[in-house]
């Protein structure tokens, strides 16, 4: 399981010009689910994500979590994070989970974030989406759970 976390002041997802999810201060989370990923891995990643301290405190130090600042999550499924680029110029996606498994773990991940007290918005699994964001910093972290 791999997640690209971008600290944002605003992020949104549109499908056919219609906004389906948006957040203000918080994280845009691009989530890639690999074939071998499990719920236990998702649980660990949720704990890491919620506890990640990448917001500034009153002294300007990167020391506060998303829960400390009352932020929100926009979680978007992105199977391309599981791309294998080791051979040739065309990425392979055989490492990605099949759509049914990936969608189930994506939903489980979002549910566990909500259970952790987060306000969560989502993209639409499998849809072609336009993702817009204002990266705050810029600040981008990659989390991997093996």
Secondary structure, DSSP 8 states (H G I E B T S, - for coil): -EEEEEEEEEEEEEETTEEEEEESSEEEEEEE-BTT--HHHHHHHHHHHHH-EEEE-TTS-EEEETTTTT-EEEEEE-GGGG-B-SSSSS-B-TTB--HHHHHHHHHHHHHHHHHTT-EEEE--TTS--EEEEEEEEEEEEEEE--
